[in-house]
Amino acid sequence: MISYHQHTLANGLRILVHEDSSSPMAAVNVLYDVGARDEEAGRTGFAHLFEHLMFGGSAGVPEFDTVLQRAGGNNNAYTTNDLTNYYDVLPAANLETAFWLEADRMNLLDFSERSLDVQRKVVCEEFKEHYINQPYGDVWHKLRALAYTVHPYRWPTIGLELSHVEEASLDDVRNFFYRFYRPNNAILAVSGGVKTGQVLELAQKWFGGIEQGTPNRRNLPMEPFQRGSRQMTVEADVPVDVLYRAWPMCTRTHADYHATDLLSDTLSAGESGRLHRRLVMENELFSDLEAYVTGSFDQGLFVVEGKFAEGVDRAEAEAALDEELQRMRREPVSEEEVEKARNQSEAYEAFGNVSVLGKAMKLAYYELLGDASLVNEEMEQYRRVTAADIQRVADEVLQPEKCNTLHYLAKQPVLS
């Protein structure tokens, strides 16, 4: 159970505070309600670019990291298709330093050609290193483009094309900032050796004077119902052949999300998962096989990813995989399998509640999802999932006619 206090400033900034007197540390988490899904098709990669720009200096703090390190702290950030999250961990005695830093960059970034050029080069190098030149690096470019036809989930957070970031102008960046990086589009969660009154006082002092922006009202295109299977084959310089299969699934807040998540665990969690036990250990058709959900706020994906074992017939391996997946649709799931899947989810949830940072991040995430109180209800929602629920969602999700298949194959050498 994570206890918390909640407050909203006049400018719309939502504040969540968890007091933990046992810790001398504090975590300050600032979550912005902006991700890659908020970008335009011709200007992608901006949310991720901003993750870097926010560390490039602000009006009053040219060296963000240096100041925080002097206060005994560290920080990082990440971007997804749905959100952008920044966090700082430092001694609770130096809490105000984090408030000053986060408020200053929310209030006014250092908008300069120099700063943009530096971070643009960093992001472009990351794009080349991890997505263009790395084996399987463009998998999610391919898979998303296959599974989504109109929704902006059809591109990954790094962006659709390198040129979109390369050609980003200072005006593009400034407009993006003032549209999304406003207090009424942010959630501030603080956890650790703090007092609620102290946090609210600091929040008002540092964030209270920041002007709110225009409310961000999304009007994203809804992905149409998939009525036929899709396939794509890619040949590249990769070490082994890999199979990706992805099916449309429900949104993160849908009543069936937890059952679908447990379905993925039933299939592949640990060595006892069905796919690993039967297709990796017993039949040795795959060297590795896993199932997982993307957990997207809008319509997500249920993904099965497998590396073919050396020398196997790919058609035989795929047929065996399909048989296992269709068995999930036809046959009841055992209570023992469900209990193992529940236990894994419970362990994962409990692990996230150990650190002050984990608690701050979870509070902000669930508030963005709709209600911070969900942080204390998630485990009960997993416990309520029955074997019948898992079989039902398996039957609904794992339909062959809704499957998107990507064969990522090792390029064969050309014989002279």
C-alpha positions as CSV (number, residue, x, y, z in Angstrom):
1,M,0.0,0.0,0.0
2,I,1.4,3.4,-1.0
3,S,-0.2,6.2,1.0
4,Y,-0.2,9.6,-0.6
5,H,-1.5,13.2,-0.4
6,Q,-2.8,14.9,-3.5
7,H,-3.0,18.6,-4.5
8,T,-3.3,20.7,-7.6
9,L,-1.8,24.2,-8.1
10,A,-3.8,27.0,-9.6
11,N,-1.8,26.6,-12.9
12,G,-2.9,22.9,-13.2
13,L,0.2,21.1,-11.9
14,R,-0.9,18.0,-10.2
15,I,1.1,17.0,-7.1
16,L,1.4,13.7,-5.3
17,V,3.4,13.2,-2.1
18,H,4.3,9.9,-0.4
19,E,6.0,10.4,3.0
20,D,8.5,7.7,4.0
21,S,10.3,8.6,7.2
22,S,12.5,5.6,7.0
23,S,14.4,7.0,4.0
24,P,17.0,9.8,4.1
25,M,16.5,10.1,0.3
26,A,13.8,11.8,-1.9
27,A,12.7,11.1,-5.4
28,V,11.2,13.9,-7.5
29,N,9.4,12.7,-10.6
30,V,8.0,15.0,-13.2
31,L,5.9,13.3,-15.8
32,Y,4.7,15.1,-18.9
33,D,1.6,13.9,-20.8
34,V,3.3,13.8,-24.1
35,G,4.8,11.0,-26.2
36,A,5.5,9.9,-29.7
37,R,1.8,9.6,-30.4
38,D,1.4,13.4,-30.1
39,E,3.8,14.0,-33.0
40,E,2.8,14.8,-36.6
41,A,3.6,12.2,-39.2
42,G,6.1,14.5,-41.0
43,R,7.8,15.6,-37.8
44,T,8.4,12.5,-35.6
45,G,11.0,12.0,-33.0
46,F,10.3,15.3,-31.3
47,A,9.3,13.8,-27.9
48,H,12.5,11.9,-27.7
49,L,14.5,14.9,-28.9
50,F,13.0,16.9,-26.0
51,E,14.1,14.3,-23.5
52,H,17.6,15.3,-24.5
53,L,17.0,19.0,-24.8
54,M,15.6,19.2,-21.3
55,F,19.2,18.4,-20.1
56,G,20.8,21.0,-22.3
57,G,20.4,23.9,-19.9
58,S,17.7,26.4,-19.0
59,A,17.5,30.1,-18.5
60,G,18.9,30.0,-14.9
61,V,20.8,26.7,-14.9
62,P,23.2,26.1,-17.8
63,E,24.5,22.8,-16.3
64,F,21.6,20.7,-15.0
65,D,23.6,17.6,-14.1
66,T,26.4,19.4,-12.4
67,V,24.2,21.3,-10.0
68,L,22.3,18.1,-9.1
69,Q,25.4,16.1,-8.6
70,R,26.8,18.7,-6.2
71,A,23.7,18.2,-4.2
72,G,24.4,14.5,-4.0
73,G,21.8,13.5,-6.5
74,N,21.4,11.8,-9.9
75,N,18.8,11.9,-12.6
76,N,17.6,10.4,-15.8
77,A,14.6,10.4,-18.1
78,Y,12.8,8.2,-20.7
79,T,10.3,8.6,-23.5
80,T,7.6,6.3,-24.7
81,N,4.8,6.5,-27.3
82,D,2.5,7.7,-24.5
83,L,4.6,9.8,-22.0
84,T,7.9,11.5,-21.1
85,N,9.2,11.0,-17.6
86,Y,12.0,12.9,-15.8
87,Y,13.3,11.9,-12.3
88,D,15.8,13.0,-9.7
89,V,17.0,11.2,-6.6
90,L,18.9,13.1,-4.0
91,P,19.2,13.5,-0.2
92,A,15.9,14.7,1.2
93,A,17.8,17.5,3.0
94,N,18.6,18.9,-0.5
95,L,15.0,18.5,-1.9
96,E,14.7,22.1,-2.9
97,T,17.6,21.8,-5.4
98,A,15.5,19.4,-7.5
99,F,12.5,21.7,-7.3
100,W,14.6,24.6,-8.5
101,L,16.1,22.7,-11.4
102,E,12.8,21.1,-12.6
103,A,10.9,24.3,-12.3
104,D,13.5,26.3,-14.1
105,R,13.6,24.1,-17.2
106,M,9.8,23.8,-17.2
107,N,9.6,27.6,-17.1
108,L,12.1,28.4,-19.8
109,L,14.6,26.1,-21.6
110,D,17.7,27.5,-23.2
111,F,16.3,27.9,-26.7
112,S,19.4,28.4,-28.8
113,E,20.7,27.1,-32.1
114,R,23.8,25.9,-30.2
115,S,21.8,23.7,-27.7
116,L,19.5,22.4,-30.5
117,D,22.5,21.5,-32.7
118,V,24.2,19.6,-29.9
119,Q,21.2,17.6,-28.9
120,R,20.1,17.0,-32.5
121,K,23.5,15.5,-33.2
122,V,23.3,13.2,-30.1
123,V,19.8,12.0,-31.1
124,C,20.9,11.4,-34.7
125,E,23.9,9.4,-33.6
126,E,21.7,7.4,-31.4
127,F,19.3,6.7,-34.3
128,K,22.2,5.5,-36.5
129,E,23.9,3.5,-33.8
130,H,20.9,1.7,-32.3
131,Y,18.3,1.6,-35.1
132,I,20.2,1.7,-38.4
133,N,23.6,0.0,-37.8
134,Q,22.6,-2.4,-35.0
135,P,21.3,-5.9,-35.9
136,Y,17.5,-6.0,-35.6
137,G,17.6,-2.3,-34.7
138,D,14.7,-1.4,-37.1
139,V,12.4,-4.2,-35.9
140,W,9.9,-1.8,-34.3
141,H,10.0,0.5,-37.3
142,K,8.9,-2.5,-39.4
143,L,6.5,-4.1,-36.9
144,R,4.7,-0.9,-36.0
145,A,4.3,0.0,-39.6
146,L,2.8,-3.5,-40.2
147,A,0.4,-3.5,-37.2
148,Y,-0.8,0.1,-37.4
149,T,-2.2,1.8,-40.4
150,V,-3.4,5.2,-39.2
151,H,-2.7,5.6,-35.5
152,P,0.6,7.4,-34.6
153,Y,1.8,4.2,-32.8
154,R,2.9,3.3,-36.3
155,W,6.3,4.9,-35.6
156,P,8.6,4.3,-32.6
157,T,9.8,7.0,-30.2
158,I,13.1,7.6,-31.9
159,G,11.1,8.8,-34.9
160,L,10.0,7.5,-38.3
161,E,12.9,9.0,-40.3
162,L,16.2,10.4,-39.3
163,S,15.6,13.5,-41.5
164,H,12.7,14.6,-39.2
165,V,15.1,15.3,-36.4
166,E,17.9,16.5,-38.6
167,E,15.6,19.2,-40.1
168,A,14.0,20.3,-36.8
169,S,14.1,24.1,-36.6
170,L,14.3,26.2,-33.5
171,D,10.7,27.4,-34.1
172,D,9.5,23.7,-34.3
173,V,11.2,23.0,-31.0
174,R,9.9,26.1,-29.3
175,N,6.3,25.4,-30.4
176,F,6.5,21.8,-29.2
177,F,7.7,23.0,-25.8
178,Y,5.0,25.6,-25.2
179,R,2.4,23.1,-26.3
180,F,3.3,20.2,-24.1
181,Y,5.8,21.2,-21.4
182,R,3.4,23.2,-19.3
183,P,2.3,22.7,-15.7
184,N,-1.2,21.8,-16.6
185,N,0.2,18.9,-18.8
186,A,2.5,17.6,-16.0
187,I,2.4,15.6,-12.8
188,L,4.9,16.1,-10.0
189,A,5.3,13.1,-7.6
190,V,7.6,13.2,-4.6
191,S,8.5,10.3,-2.4
192,G,10.9,9.7,0.5
193,G,11.9,11.5,3.7
194,V,9.7,14.5,3.1
195,K,6.7,16.1,4.6
196,T,3.6,17.0,2.6
197,G,3.5,20.6,3.8
198,Q,7.1,21.1,2.9
199,V,6.6,19.7,-0.6
200,L,3.5,21.8,-1.3
201,E,5.3,24.9,0.0
202,L,8.2,24.3,-2.4
203,A,5.9,23.4,-5.2
204,Q,4.1,26.7,-4.9
205,K,7.4,28.6,-4.5
206,W,9.0,27.2,-7.6
207,F,6.2,26.0,-9.9
208,G,3.3,28.2,-8.8
209,G,4.4,31.2,-11.0
210,I,4.8,29.2,-14.2
211,E,2.0,30.1,-16.7
212,Q,-0.2,27.2,-17.7
213,G,-0.6,26.3,-21.4
214,T,-3.6,25.6,-23.6
215,P,-5.2,22.3,-22.6
216,N,-4.0,19.4,-24.8
217,R,-7.1,17.8,-26.3
218,R,-6.1,14.8,-28.3
219,N,-8.0,13.8,-31.3
220,L,-6.0,10.8,-32.5
221,P,-7.2,8.6,-35.4
222,M,-8.6,5.3,-34.2
223,E,-7.0,2.2,-35.6
224,P,-9.6,0.4,-37.7
225,F,-10.6,-3.2,-37.0
226,Q,-8.1,-5.6,-38.6
227,R,-9.8,-7.9,-41.0
228,G,-6.9,-9.8,-42.5
229,S,-3.5,-11.1,-41.6
230,R,-0.4,-9.2,-42.8
231,Q,3.1,-10.3,-43.4
232,M,6.5,-8.8,-44.1
233,T,9.9,-10.4,-44.7
234,V,13.2,-8.6,-44.2
235,E,16.6,-9.9,-45.0
236,A,19.6,-8.3,-43.2
237,D,23.0,-8.9,-41.8
238,V,21.8,-10.5,-38.6
239,P,23.1,-13.6,-36.8
240,V,19.9,-15.7,-36.7
241,D,16.4,-15.8,-38.1
242,V,13.8,-14.3,-35.9
243,L,10.0,-14.4,-36.0
244,Y,7.7,-11.7,-34.7
245,R,4.0,-12.0,-34.5
246,A,1.8,-9.2,-33.2
247,W,-2.0,-9.0,-32.6
248,P,-4.1,-6.0,-31.7
249,M,-5.1,-6.0,-28.1
250,C,-7.1,-3.7,-25.7
251,T,-6.0,-0.4,-24.2
252,R,-4.1,-0.1,-20.9
253,T,-7.3,0.9,-19.0
254,H,-9.6,-1.8,-20.6
255,A,-11.1,-4.4,-18.2
256,D,-9.3,-7.2,-20.1
257,Y,-5.8,-5.7,-19.9
258,H,-4.8,-7.7,-16.8
259,A,-6.1,-11.0,-18.2
260,T,-4.2,-10.3,-21.5
261,D,-1.0,-9.6,-19.5
262,L,-1.4,-12.8,-17.6
263,L,-2.0,-14.6,-20.9
264,S,1.5,-13.5,-22.0
265,D,3.0,-14.7,-18.7
266,T,1.2,-18.1,-19.0
267,L,2.8,-18.5,-22.4
268,S,6.3,-17.5,-21.7
269,A,7.1,-16.5,-18.1
270,G,10.2,-18.5,-17.1
271,E,11.0,-22.1,-18.0
272,S,7.6,-23.2,-17.0
273,G,5.9,-21.1,-19.6
274,R,4.1,-23.1,-22.2
275,L,6.1,-21.9,-25.2
276,H,9.5,-22.2,-23.6
277,R,8.7,-25.6,-22.1
278,R,7.3,-27.2,-25.3
279,L,9.1,-25.4,-28.2
280,V,12.4,-24.5,-26.6
281,M,13.1,-27.3,-24.1
282,E,11.2,-30.3,-25.4
283,N,11.1,-29.9,-29.2
284,E,14.1,-27.6,-29.6
285,L,12.5,-25.6,-32.5
286,F,13.4,-22.2,-31.0
287,S,16.4,-21.1,-29.0
288,D,14.4,-18.4,-27.3
289,L,10.7,-17.6,-27.3
290,E,8.7,-15.0,-25.4
291,A,5.3,-13.3,-25.3
292,Y,4.6,-9.8,-24.0
293,V,2.2,-6.9,-24.2
294,T,3.1,-3.3,-25.0
295,G,0.8,-1.9,-22.4
296,S,0.0,1.1,-24.6
297,F,-2.6,3.7,-23.5
298,D,-4.4,3.3,-26.8
299,Q,-4.8,0.0,-28.6
300,G,-1.7,-2.0,-27.8
301,L,-0.1,-5.1,-29.2
302,F,0.3,-8.7,-28.0
303,V,3.7,-9.9,-29.3
304,V,5.3,-13.3,-29.6
305,E,9.0,-13.1,-30.5
306,G,11.1,-16.2,-31.2
307,K,14.6,-17.0,-32.4
308,F,14.7,-20.1,-34.6
309,A,17.0,-22.9,-33.4
310,E,19.9,-23.5,-35.8
311,G,19.2,-25.8,-38.6
312,V,15.4,-26.2,-38.0
313,D,12.8,-26.0,-40.7
314,R,11.2,-22.6,-40.2
315,A,7.8,-23.7,-41.5
316,E,7.8,-26.6,-39.1
317,A,8.7,-24.4,-36.2
318,E,6.0,-21.8,-37.1
319,A,3.4,-24.5,-37.4
320,A,4.3,-25.8,-33.9
321,L,4.1,-22.3,-32.5
322,D,0.7,-21.8,-34.1
323,E,-0.6,-25.0,-32.7
324,E,0.4,-24.0,-29.1
325,L,-1.3,-20.6,-29.6
326,Q,-4.5,-22.1,-30.9
327,R,-4.4,-24.6,-28.0
328,M,-4.6,-21.6,-25.7
329,R,-7.8,-20.6,-27.4
330,R,-9.4,-24.1,-27.3
331,E,-8.3,-25.7,-24.0
332,P,-8.8,-24.5,-20.4
333,V,-5.9,-23.0,-18.6
334,S,-4.9,-24.8,-15.4
335,E,-5.2,-23.1,-12.0
336,E,-1.6,-23.8,-11.4
337,E,-0.6,-21.9,-14.5
338,V,-2.8,-19.0,-13.5
339,E,-1.3,-18.9,-10.0
340,K,2.2,-18.8,-11.3
341,A,1.4,-15.9,-13.6
342,R,-0.3,-14.1,-10.7
343,N,2.7,-14.6,-8.4
344,Q,5.0,-13.2,-11.0
345,S,2.9,-10.1,-11.4
346,E,2.7,-9.7,-7.7
347,A,6.4,-9.9,-7.3
348,Y,6.9,-7.3,-10.1
349,E,4.4,-5.0,-8.4
350,A,6.1,-5.5,-5.0
351,F,9.5,-4.8,-6.4
352,G,8.3,-1.5,-7.8
353,N,7.2,-0.4,-4.3
354,V,10.7,-0.9,-2.7
355,S,12.5,2.3,-3.6
356,V,11.4,5.9,-3.1
357,L,11.9,6.4,-6.9
358,G,9.7,3.4,-7.7
359,K,6.9,4.7,-5.6
360,A,7.1,8.3,-7.1
361,M,7.2,6.9,-10.6
362,K,4.2,4.6,-10.0
363,L,2.1,7.4,-8.4
364,A,2.7,9.7,-11.4
365,Y,2.1,6.9,-13.9
366,Y,-1.3,5.9,-12.4
367,E,-2.4,9.5,-12.1
368,L,-1.7,9.9,-15.8
369,L,-3.5,6.7,-16.5
370,G,-6.6,8.2,-14.8
371,D,-6.4,8.0,-11.1
372,A,-3.4,7.7,-8.7
373,S,-5.4,5.4,-6.4
374,L,-5.0,2.7,-9.1
375,V,-1.5,2.2,-7.7
376,N,-3.1,0.3,-4.8
377,E,-5.6,-1.6,-6.8
378,E,-3.4,-3.1,-9.5
379,M,-2.5,-6.2,-7.7
380,E,-6.1,-7.0,-6.8
381,Q,-7.1,-6.6,-10.4
382,Y,-4.5,-9.3,-11.3
383,R,-5.8,-11.5,-8.5
384,R,-9.4,-11.3,-9.8
385,V,-8.3,-12.8,-13.2
386,T,-9.6,-16.4,-13.6
387,A,-8.5,-19.2,-15.8
388,A,-11.7,-18.7,-17.8
389,D,-10.8,-15.0,-18.3
390,I,-7.4,-15.9,-19.8
391,Q,-8.8,-18.5,-22.2
392,R,-11.5,-16.0,-23.2
393,V,-9.0,-13.2,-24.1
394,A,-6.7,-15.8,-25.8
395,D,-9.6,-16.7,-28.1
396,E,-10.3,-13.0,-28.8
397,V,-6.7,-11.9,-29.3
398,L,-4.9,-14.8,-30.9
399,Q,-7.0,-15.0,-34.1
400,P,-4.9,-15.9,-37.2
401,E,-6.8,-13.4,-39.3
402,K,-5.6,-10.6,-36.9
403,C,-2.0,-11.6,-36.9
404,N,0.8,-9.4,-38.2
405,T,3.9,-11.5,-39.0
406,L,7.4,-10.2,-39.5
407,H,10.1,-12.6,-40.6
408,Y,13.5,-11.1,-39.9
409,L,16.0,-13.3,-41.7
410,A,19.7,-13.6,-41.9
411,K,20.9,-12.6,-45.4
412,Q,22.3,-15.6,-47.2
413,P,25.8,-15.2,-48.7
414,V,26.1,-14.8,-52.4
415,L,27.9,-17.7,-54.0
416,S,30.4,-16.7,-56.6
